[in-house]
């Protein structure tokens, strides 16, 4: 199921080159108020031109809004949530330090490629 995500990058995105380029990054999503405030962390991956765009235009602390598909897996008694980015909403993102992501044409990065070999 695809759902919206939004939050701040926990570190600079890491681009990996290979048969298909992919980008790994983490997002911190906050919810609640006051004493009930909590932060959820998501490990995210993006593929192809979209991965290259994320690596080029986003860095630690930037706010990113996107749609993604979530998978949950259990390993050694721990739960891992993996998020595969489908579409980034550039008009809602806030970047600093790098070039503005808003200047990238949407058709330059928004693609669906086969994702047979997920690295996590």
C-alpha positions, 0 to 999 in steps of 0.5 A, a space after each residue: 500500500 502506498 502512503 504519504 511520508 514527510 519528515 527531515 533527513 537524518 543524514 545525507 542521502 547515499 547514492 549507490 551506482 550499479 545496474 540500477 542506481 539507488 539512494 539510501 536515506 533515513 527520515 525522522 517523522 514527528 508526531 504528538 505534542 508536549 510530553 507525548 511527542 515521539 519521533 519515528 525513523 524510516 529507512 528509505 530507498 529510491 531508484 534510478 533518476 529519482 535516486 540521483 535527484 535526491 542525492 544531488 538536491 537533498 542533504 541532512 536536515 532537509 524536509 522531504 514529502 513523498 509517497 512510498 510503499 512500506 514493507 515490514 520485516 522481523 529479524 532477531 526479535 526486531 521490527 524493521 520498516 523499509 520504505 520505497 519512495 514512489 513520488 517526491 513532492 518537490 513543491 512541498 520540500 524544503 532544502 538548504 545548502 544544495 541547489 533548490 530541488 524545485 528547479 528539477 523538471 518532474 519528468 526528469 526523475 519520476 519513474 518506476 523501474 524494476 526493483 528486484 535486488 533491494 539492498 535491505 
